[in-house]
Amino acid sequence: MAETGATYLLVAVVSSSGLAALLSLIGNLLICRMERKHKKEDKKYEQKEKADEVVLHIQKGLCVMLYDRIKYLGYRYIKEGCITPEELNDLLRLQTVFQDDLNGNGLLTAIMTQVKKLAIVDDKEKDKRLAEKYL
């Protein structure tokens, strides 16, 4: 009986140690798997942040370019004294993108107000007016 008790005691010790080791191993494997998953998610988040930053810089650059183009064309049409319907529509579309889509700062409002007051003429009339003015 002493041998049987010792055997049970030995089996209990070994199996509890074995069970503890097995549970520890399973726990460590789960932790490693979760850490790998979190690292992948962190990399994806960092990549998304970088992509968002690039988009923001492109947006700012586009905003500056549109501002410059609208300002240049607006002053040019004001100097010419007239504008064609197509030119006006193009300029208004540029301003809409600048103002509404890119959250422009309203600096072009004064120029656009002057442009909208210009005489709207067809291409032939504009060519005639410009020829008289500059020739």
C-alpha positions in Angstrom: 0.0 0.0 0.0 2.9 2.3 0.7 4.0 1.8 -2.8 0.6 2.6 -4.2 0.4 5.8 -2.1 3.9 6.8 -3.3 2.9 6.0 -6.8 -0.2 8.1 -6.6 1.8 10.9 -4.9 4.4 10.7 -7.7 1.8 10.7 -10.4 0.0 13.6 -8.8 3.2 15.6 -8.5 4.2 14.8 -12.1 0.8 15.4 -13.5 0.2 18.6 -11.7 3.7 19.8 -12.8 3.0 18.5 -16.3 -0.4 20.2 -16.3 1.1 23.4 -15.0 3.8 23.3 -17.7 1.3 22.5 -20.4 -1.0 25.3 -19.3 2.0 27.7 -19.1 3.1 26.6 -22.6 -0.4 27.2 -24.0 -0.6 30.6 -22.2 2.8 31.6 -23.6 1.7 30.6 -27.1 -1.5 32.6 -26.9 0.4 35.6 -25.6 3.0 35.4 -28.4 0.2 35.1 -31.0 -1.6 38.1 -29.6 1.6 40.1 -29.5 2.3 39.3 -33.2 -1.3 40.3 -34.0 -0.9 43.6 -32.2 2.5 44.3 -33.9 0.8 43.7 -37.3 -2.1 46.0 -36.3 0.4 48.6 -35.1 2.3 48.4 -38.4 -1.0 48.8 -40.3 -2.0 51.8 -38.1 1.4 53.4 -38.7 1.1 52.9 -42.5 -2.4 54.4 -42.4 -1.1 57.4 -40.4 1.7 57.9 -43.0 -0.7 57.6 -45.8 -3.1 60.1 -44.2 -0.1 62.5 -43.7 0.8 62.2 -47.4 -2.8 62.9 -48.4 -2.8 65.9 -46.1 0.4 67.3 -47.7 -1.0 66.7 -51.2 -4.2 68.5 -50.2 -2.2 71.5 -48.9 -0.1 71.6 -52.1 -3.2 71.4 -54.3 -4.8 74.2 -52.2 -1.8 76.4 -52.8 -1.8 75.7 -56.5 -5.5 76.4 -56.9 -5.1 79.6 -54.9 -2.3 80.7 -57.2 -4.2 79.7 -60.4 -7.5 81.4 -59.4 -5.7 84.5 -58.3 -3.7 84.7 -61.6 -6.7 84.1 -63.8 -8.9 86.4 -61.9 -6.5 89.3 -62.2 -6.0 88.5 -65.8 -9.7 88.6 -66.6 -10.1 91.8 -64.6 -7.2 93.4 -66.5 -8.8 92.3 -69.8 -12.1 93.7 -68.7 -14.3 90.8 -69.9 -14.7 87.1 -69.6 -16.3 84.3 -71.7 -18.9 82.1 -70.2 -16.6 79.1 -70.4 -13.8 80.9 -68.7 -16.2 82.1 -65.9 -17.5 78.5 -65.4 -14.0 77.1 -65.3 -13.0 79.7 -62.7 -16.1 79.1 -60.6 -15.4 75.4 -60.6 -11.8 76.0 -59.5 -13.1 78.3 -56.7 -15.7 75.7 -55.6 -13.0 73.1 -55.2 -10.7 75.5 -53.4 -13.4 76.9 -51.2 -15.6 74.0 -50.4 -13.7 70.8 -51.0 -10.3 72.0 -49.7 -11.6 74.5 -47.1 -10.1 77.5 -48.7 -9.7 80.5 -46.5 -11.9 83.0 -48.3 -9.0 85.2 -49.5 -10.2 84.9 -53.1 -13.7 86.3 -52.4 -12.8 89.9 -53.4 -11.2 88.8 -56.6 -14.1 86.6 -57.5 -16.6 89.3 -56.8 -14.8 91.6 -59.3 -14.6 88.8 -61.9 -18.4 88.2 -61.6 -19.0 91.8 -62.3 -17.1 91.6 -65.6 -18.9 91.8 -69.0 -19.6 88.3 -70.3 -18.8 88.1 -74.0 -18.3 85.3 -76.5 -14.9 84.4 -77.9 -15.1 86.6 -81.0 -16.1 89.6 -79.0 -13.3 89.0 -76.5 -10.7 88.7 -79.2 -12.0 91.9 -80.8 -11.8 93.8 -77.4 -8.3 92.5 -76.7 -7.1 93.4 -80.2 -8.4 96.9 -79.8 -6.9 97.2 -76.3 -3.4 95.9 -77.0 -2.9 96.7 -80.7 
